[in-house]
């Protein structure tokens, strides 16, 4: 007579041991997972070293993925440009003429600034970046916004250093490995950047919304002076970010500020620069020696 199809594991001692050890492994796995979750909540930086090692190990794959993404984007842009070249030609010519005029105006303003700085005895504070590197990964679909940089402690990168591209601010270094670094993007909900309107001193705080945009909250409440299209730059308040770095452009107004679109999208950014942490000088520090010059002039 054939054995029943629903024969229980109790008829086989090997099957009993397999089921027993399976239960034990499941319980131990759940306990270990719960322990790691509690540790990550209490001390988020406890696994920074392990994350750095994992990022270093995944760096070659990330660079290959970034190169593939760049090639794909270039091919798609070439195909799209083939169909839109005719309509864009006249617009580009007009924008080129306007850009030449703005360039002349900018050169005149720069010359005037140099003359005023010479009169006031102020020195230029331009500093070279610590390192140039490629963004090998950036989270575009998660509520948390991080990126991986292809340079770490071996290139002089340290925690807290601002990261920017040609278009504007990207974020700041959160953790460093030997050859990689983890960047907290300005679009993350834990990122707050002091900013001001580029045309005047309207100050605000730019906080990430987790969806790729920024929430601008005015420091001085009252009548909202912000308008769509306004460009905001870093104010330098509190240090860390050098003043004048482009951040975002306003797209929608709110009751206490506005919603802005970042100027430098990490997904479309290849190479970035890591800058030193900026520390504001005490008021009047840049005017040392001017008293002696006044005496000599007299």
C-alpha positions as CSV (number, residue, x, y, z in Angstrom):
1,X,0.0,0.0,0.0
2,X,1.4,3.5,-1.0
3,X,2.3,5.9,1.8
4,X,-0.1,8.8,2.3
5,X,0.7,12.0,0.4
6,X,0.3,14.2,3.5
7,X,2.7,12.3,5.7
8,X,3.9,14.4,8.6
9,X,7.5,15.1,9.5
10,X,7.1,13.2,12.7
11,X,7.7,9.9,10.8
12,X,11.3,11.1,10.0
13,X,13.8,12.1,12.7
14,X,15.8,14.0,10.0
15,X,12.8,16.0,9.1
16,X,12.1,16.8,12.7
17,X,15.6,18.1,13.2
18,X,15.4,20.2,10.1
19,X,12.1,21.8,11.2
20,X,13.5,22.4,14.7
21,X,16.7,24.1,13.5
22,X,14.7,26.1,11.0
23,X,12.6,27.5,13.8
24,X,15.7,28.3,15.9
25,X,17.3,30.1,12.9
26,X,14.2,32.1,12.3
27,X,14.0,33.2,15.9
28,X,17.7,34.1,16.1
29,X,17.4,36.0,12.8
30,X,14.4,38.0,14.2
31,X,16.3,38.7,17.5
32,X,19.5,39.8,15.6
33,X,17.4,42.1,13.3
34,X,15.6,43.7,16.2
35,X,18.9,44.3,18.0
36,X,20.4,45.9,15.0
37,X,17.3,48.1,14.5
38,X,17.5,49.2,18.1
39,X,21.2,50.1,17.8
40,X,20.6,52.0,14.6
41,X,17.9,54.1,16.2
42,X,19.8,54.8,19.4
43,X,23.2,55.4,17.8
44,X,22.9,56.0,14.0
45,X,26.7,56.4,13.6
46,X,27.4,53.0,15.1
47,X,27.7,51.3,11.7
48,X,29.5,54.2,10.0
49,X,32.6,52.1,9.6
50,X,30.8,49.2,8.1
51,X,28.9,51.5,5.7
52,X,32.3,53.0,4.7
53,X,33.8,49.6,4.0
54,X,30.7,48.6,2.0
55,X,30.8,51.9,0.0
56,X,34.5,51.3,-0.7
57,X,33.8,47.8,-1.9
58,X,30.9,49.0,-4.2
59,X,32.9,51.9,-5.6
60,X,34.0,50.1,-8.9
61,X,30.4,49.0,-9.6
62,X,29.1,52.5,-8.8
63,X,31.6,54.1,-11.2
64,X,30.6,51.6,-13.9
65,X,26.9,52.4,-13.4
66,X,27.6,56.1,-13.4
67,X,29.5,55.8,-16.7
68,X,26.7,53.7,-18.2
69,X,24.1,56.3,-17.1
70,X,26.1,59.1,-18.6
71,X,26.5,57.3,-21.9
72,X,22.7,56.5,-22.0
73,X,21.8,60.1,-21.2
74,X,24.2,61.4,-23.9
75,X,22.7,59.1,-26.5
76,X,19.1,60.1,-25.6
77,X,20.1,63.8,-25.7
78,X,21.6,63.3,-29.1
79,X,18.5,61.7,-30.5
80,X,16.3,64.4,-29.0
81,X,18.5,67.1,-30.2
82,X,18.3,65.8,-33.8
83,X,14.6,66.6,-33.9
84,X,14.8,69.9,-32.0
85,X,17.9,71.5,-33.5
86,X,16.1,73.7,-36.0
87,X,13.7,75.3,-33.4
88,X,16.5,75.8,-30.9
89,X,19.0,77.4,-33.2
90,X,17.4,80.9,-33.2
91,X,16.7,80.7,-29.5
92,X,20.4,79.8,-28.8
93,X,21.6,82.7,-30.9
94,X,19.4,85.2,-29.0
95,X,20.5,83.7,-25.6
96,X,24.2,84.0,-26.8
97,X,23.8,87.7,-27.5
98,X,22.1,88.2,-24.1
99,X,24.9,86.2,-22.4
100,X,27.6,88.4,-24.0
101,X,25.9,91.5,-22.7
102,X,25.6,90.0,-19.2
103,X,29.2,88.9,-19.3
104,X,30.3,92.5,-20.1
105,X,28.2,93.7,-17.2
106,X,29.6,91.1,-14.9
107,X,33.2,92.0,-15.8
108,X,32.4,95.7,-15.1
109,X,30.9,94.7,-11.7
110,X,34.0,92.5,-10.9
111,X,36.4,95.3,-11.7
112,X,34.4,97.7,-9.5
113,X,34.5,95.1,-6.6
114,X,38.2,94.7,-7.0
115,X,38.6,98.5,-6.8
116,X,36.4,98.8,-3.7
117,X,38.2,95.9,-2.0
118,X,41.6,97.6,-2.7
119,X,40.2,100.9,-1.2
120,X,39.0,99.1,2.0
121,X,42.1,96.9,2.4
122,X,40.1,93.7,2.1
123,X,41.8,90.5,0.9
124,X,40.2,87.9,-1.4
125,X,39.1,84.8,0.5
126,X,39.0,82.4,-2.6
127,X,40.3,79.0,-1.7
128,X,41.0,76.0,-3.8
129,X,38.8,72.9,-3.3
130,X,40.1,70.0,-1.3
131,X,39.3,67.5,-4.0
132,X,37.4,66.9,-7.2
133,X,35.6,63.6,-7.6
134,X,32.7,61.9,-9.3
135,X,29.3,61.1,-7.8
136,X,29.0,57.4,-8.1
137,X,25.5,57.1,-6.6
138,X,22.6,59.2,-5.5
139,X,19.2,58.2,-4.1
140,X,16.4,59.6,-6.3
141,X,13.5,57.5,-5.2
142,X,14.0,57.2,-1.4
143,X,12.6,59.6,1.2
144,X,16.2,60.0,2.5
145,X,18.6,61.7,0.1
146,X,22.2,60.6,0.1
147,X,25.0,60.3,-2.4
148,X,28.3,58.5,-2.7
149,X,31.4,60.4,-3.6
150,X,34.4,58.7,-5.3
151,X,36.9,60.3,-2.9
152,X,37.4,59.8,0.8
153,X,40.0,60.3,3.6
154,X,42.8,59.4,1.2
155,X,42.0,62.7,-0.7
156,X,41.7,64.8,2.4
157,X,37.9,64.7,2.5
158,X,36.5,65.1,6.1
159,X,33.1,65.1,7.7
160,X,31.2,68.4,7.4
161,X,32.9,69.7,4.2
162,X,30.5,71.3,1.7
163,X,30.1,69.7,-1.7
164,X,29.1,71.7,-4.8
165,X,29.0,71.4,-8.6
166,X,29.4,74.0,-11.3
167,X,25.7,74.9,-10.9
168,X,25.4,75.1,-7.2
169,X,25.4,73.4,-3.8
170,X,25.0,69.6,-3.6
171,X,25.2,69.0,0.2
172,X,27.8,68.2,2.8
173,X,30.0,65.2,3.7
174,X,28.3,63.0,6.3
175,X,30.7,60.1,6.6
176,X,34.0,59.2,5.1
177,X,35.7,55.9,4.1
178,X,39.2,55.4,2.8
179,X,38.3,56.1,-0.9
180,X,34.6,57.1,-0.7
181,X,32.4,59.5,1.2
182,X,28.7,59.6,2.0
183,X,27.0,62.9,1.3
184,X,23.9,64.3,2.9
185,X,22.1,66.1,0.0
186,X,20.4,69.5,0.6
187,X,17.1,67.9,-0.5
188,X,17.2,65.5,2.6
189,X,14.8,66.3,5.4
190,X,17.7,66.5,7.9
191,X,19.5,69.2,5.8
192,X,19.0,72.9,6.7
193,X,21.0,75.6,4.9
194,X,20.9,79.3,5.7
195,X,20.2,81.2,2.5
196,X,19.4,84.7,1.2
197,X,18.0,86.1,-2.0
198,X,20.7,86.8,-4.5
199,X,19.5,90.3,-5.2
200,X,19.2,91.5,-1.6
201,X,19.4,90.4,2.1
202,X,16.0,88.5,2.4
203,X,17.1,85.7,4.6
204,X,15.6,82.2,4.9
205,X,16.3,78.6,5.9
206,X,16.3,76.0,3.1
207,X,15.2,72.6,4.4
208,X,14.9,69.5,2.2
209,X,11.5,68.1,1.6
210,X,12.6,64.5,0.7
211,X,11.1,64.8,-2.8
212,X,13.9,66.6,-4.6
213,X,12.7,70.2,-3.7
214,X,13.4,72.6,-0.9
215,X,11.2,74.4,1.6
216,X,12.2,78.0,2.1
217,X,11.1,79.5,5.5
218,X,11.6,83.2,6.0
219,X,13.4,84.2,9.1
220,X,11.6,87.6,9.4
221,X,7.9,86.8,9.2
222,X,5.5,89.3,7.8
223,X,4.6,90.2,4.2
224,X,6.2,87.6,2.0
225,X,8.6,89.4,-0.4
226,X,9.6,86.3,-2.4
227,X,8.5,86.0,-6.0
228,X,8.6,83.0,-8.4
229,X,11.9,82.9,-10.2
230,X,13.9,84.4,-7.3
231,X,17.4,82.7,-6.9
232,X,18.6,82.0,-3.4
233,X,22.3,81.5,-2.5
234,X,24.1,80.5,0.7
235,X,24.2,83.4,3.3
236,X,27.2,82.1,5.3
237,X,25.3,82.5,8.5
238,X,26.6,80.2,11.2
239,X,29.6,79.1,9.0
240,X,30.0,75.8,7.2
241,X,28.8,77.0,3.7
242,X,30.7,79.7,2.0
243,X,28.5,82.8,1.1
244,X,27.2,83.2,-2.4
245,X,27.0,79.6,-3.5
246,X,23.8,79.1,-5.7
247,X,21.2,76.8,-4.1
248,X,17.7,77.0,-5.6
249,X,15.2,78.9,-7.6
250,X,11.7,79.6,-6.3
251,X,8.9,77.7,-8.1
252,X,5.9,78.2,-5.7
253,X,5.0,80.5,-2.9
254,X,3.7,79.5,0.6
255,X,2.4,81.4,3.6
256,X,5.8,81.5,5.4
257,X,8.1,81.3,2.4
258,X,8.3,79.3,-0.8
259,X,9.0,75.9,-2.4
260,X,12.2,76.0,-4.5
261,X,13.8,73.8,-7.1
262,X,17.5,73.0,-6.6
263,X,19.8,74.3,-9.2
264,X,22.2,71.4,-9.1
265,X,20.4,68.1,-9.5
266,X,22.6,65.3,-8.2
267,X,21.2,62.8,-10.7
268,X,22.4,64.9,-13.6
269,X,25.7,65.8,-11.9
270,X,29.0,64.0,-12.8
271,X,31.9,65.7,-11.1
272,X,31.7,67.8,-7.9
273,X,34.2,69.8,-5.7
274,X,34.7,69.3,-2.0
275,X,35.4,72.6,-0.2
276,X,36.8,73.4,3.2
277,X,34.4,74.3,6.0
278,X,33.9,78.0,5.9
279,X,34.4,80.0,9.1
280,X,33.2,83.6,9.2
281,X,35.8,86.1,10.3
282,X,35.1,88.4,13.2
283,X,33.6,91.7,12.3
284,X,36.4,94.2,11.4
285,X,39.1,91.5,11.0
286,X,39.5,92.3,7.3
287,X,40.2,96.0,8.1
288,X,43.5,95.5,9.9
289,X,46.2,98.0,9.0
290,X,43.8,100.6,7.6
291,X,44.5,103.0,10.4
292,X,48.2,103.2,9.6
293,X,47.3,103.8,5.9
294,X,45.1,106.7,6.9
295,X,47.9,108.2,9.0
296,X,50.3,107.9,6.0
297,X,47.8,109.5,3.7
298,X,47.4,112.4,6.0
